[in-house]
Amino acid sequence: MAITRWLNQTVGFFVFFFLDILDFLLCFTYKTLDFFFESEWKPCYCSSPLKAQAKTRKIIVSERGEYSKVVSMTRTKIHFDEISDTLYSRGPSLLMRLSKLVSSVKCFNYKGLIMRGSVLESCDHIYKSKKKISSGNKKRLMTLNSTVVEKSTTTPRWSDCHCSFCTSWLSPSNKDSLFVKVQQPKDNKKAIDNVLFIHGFLSSSSFWTETIFPNFSCSAKSNYRLIAIDLLGYGRSPKPNDSLYTLREHLEMIEKSVISQYKLKKFHIVAHSLGCVLALALAVKHPGAIKSITLLSPPYYKVPKGVHGAQYVMRKVAPKNVWPPMQFGASLISWYEHLGRTVCLVLCKSHRMIDSLTRLLTLNRIRTYLIEGFLCHTHNGSWHTLHNIIFGSGGKLESYLDHVRDHMDCDVTIYHGGKDEVIPVECSYSVKTKVPRATVHVIPDKDHITIVVGRQKDFARELELIWQRSATTHK
């Protein structure tokens, strides 16, 4: 065992050092290509926020802590979004450390901000000042940095897929809301319960609609309105280039597209992986509306005291190992912005061809909805969602679970595959320690996907029992 670990670390050192160099070179390659195709240099997270040269209406305000906030300024409003520090401080890259050592310079105080019309221009200097933030009697040291976001644009970038499926959201009727798939009883006048399904990372609503939706009993189909969504940046939902895909943005789109649109006052939630983070955040925001919460493979890593949550979770999810392959893939897309973009360029732009080849090679014997979910997204959306939601929630999930435990009485049920290599079973048991009333079901011989796919009939029945039990308990 010790030899295997030593071999993994030794090989990993050379492999990831090579990937550091490759990503460094790809940075300049994409800057050149972006300039050629889009007539402007595009910012990235290879350098610190101070060095980014994007003149937009968004600036970064960093606090002493594990995340920063993005301030969006308009004529009438100021919005705050939390962004994960893993976006621009992912180390330990040898090249990154060397670059920081060479480029470290003294910053001068920034003398002011120039407002021209509605555009807020920021300079390359850092502005440090003590500002009183009214949050009780607390005072926080705030630092104003230039931003690392792209100019507002709704058109796909040259490296994104331009097919009719991936750009369907650009029509005026679809631009401002998520794609929502609804299965409801024919008799709309009948009193029914609502169930919101939230998919995981690199997935889509098809994860639910192609598996368990057809397998619900006639009784369930006549008593429940089943609502599955494509999250912001995935499937047929909007994929805006100027979005940082923060928790606030994801939640607001769900509220606007589902809760407000369908006037939901009470509803059940079923969520998988990444969706579990959003489900818990929704529960905290709408505690009186939640009838039950069902979580599949929740990515809850108990963060030790005194440790930055986002960095800790990133190292747990993507520990920079070359073996097993699942961990190597997670490390590749988590640590390397430009290599991740290259993977998207090769695979996502080719998703129609991959879909056709899969159907041909299998003689059309399998449905390819998983390919649709896995490949129909943009690098901008997946990159920011990974860092701002999965990693960035590292320091927040504990408080969310505390809120569910102390201020809500809804049923909490957890399912986890016994052979899940993406998120370890310990994560579900950690949720149980935070919320003692939660019920944990570990399904032997099932992984991150087959916990649903392949056992959809059983899972549909299990969900029906959860909803029936919840109705009986809360009468």
Secondary structure, DSSP 4 states (H G I P E B T S, - for coil): -HHHHHHHHHHHHHHHHHHHHHHHHHHHHHHHHHHHHHSSPPP-SSS-GGG----SSEEEEEESSSEEEEEEE-SS-EEEEEEEGGGT-----HHHHHHHHHH--PPPBP---EEETTEEE--SSBEEEEE---STT--EEEEEE----PPP--SPPTTS--STTTTGGGSTTTTTS--EEEE--S-TTS--EEEEEE--TT--THHHHTTTGGGS-HHHHHHEEEEEEPPTTBTTS---TT----HHHHHHHHIIIIIITTT-SSEEEEEETHHHHHHHHHHHHSGGGEEEEEEES-----PPTTS-HHHHHHHHH----SSSHHHHHHHHHHH-HHHHHHHHHHHGGGHHHHHHHHHHHTTT-S--HHHHHHHSB-HHHHHHHIIIIIIGGGGTHHHHHHHHHHH---EEEEEEETT-SSS-THHHHHHHHHSTT-EEEEETT--TTTTTTT-HHHHHHHHHHHHHHHHHHT-
